[in-house]
C-alpha cells in the first residue's frame, strides 16, 4: 500500500501539507493531532477505514492503537468517525 492516496486525500483541503511520517506521528500523539485537527478530521472521516488501517500498519501502529487514536480525536473534535464507533 502506498501512502500517496491517503496523503492526497488528507492534504487536499489544506495549505499545510503533511508527509507520511508526520501523519503517522499525529496518530501516535494527540497533541500533534490537535495541532493539525483539519488533517486528522479528513483522515478519520474521509479516508476509507481499510486504508486507514493499511496506512497505520506501514508505521507499526496496531489496529487497537489506531482505534484508540480515532476515539480520542472524536472526543476532542466532537465528530463521529467509523473507527471510533
N, C-alpha and C positions, 0 to 999 in steps of 0.2 A: 504494500500500500504506500503510495506516495502521499506525503502531506500536502501536496500542491492544491488539491481540490478543497481541502479543509481551510487552508490559508487563504485561498482566493475568496471563499465564502465569508470567512471571519473578517478579512481586511477590506472587503469591497466597500462597505459604507463609511469607512473611517480614513481620515487623513494619515494618522499614525499607522504604520504597518508593523505587524509583529512577524518575527520569523518563527520557525517551528520550535526552537528551543525556548524562546520567550513565552510562547503559548503554553508549552509543557510546564514551564516554571510557574505559570499562573494556575495551572491545575493542581500544583503541589503546594501553593502558598496563597492563602486567602487575602493577605494584604496586597500582594501583587495583582490578584484577580480583581479586587475592588478598584485598583488604580486604572484598570482598563475595563471597566464594567460593560461598556458597549460591546467590546470584542467578546467578552465572556457570555453576554446575553445572546449574541449571534451564535456562538459555538454551541451553547446548550439548547438554544431554541430553534435554530435553523439548520444545523448540521445533523444529518441522519444519525440516530444513536449508534448504529453499527459502525459508521465512520468515526464517531467519537471514540468508541472502544478500540478500533483499529489504530487510530492516531495515538491514543494513550499507551497502547501496548508497545509502540515504537520507542517510547520513552520510559519503559518499565514501570508504568503506572497501572496497577491492577484494576480490575472491574470494581471491587469494593472501594478502592481509593477514589476512583472516578465518580462513583455514585455518591460518596461522601462529599466530594467537591461540588457536585451538582446540587445536593441538598443544602449545603452551606451557602452556596451562591443564591439559591432560590430563597432561602431565609433572609439573606441580605437584601436582595432585589425586590422581593415580594412577588416575583413571577413564578410560574409553574413550568417545569421542564420534564420531558419524558423520563430521563434517568433519575429525576428527583421524586418521582411518584411513588 
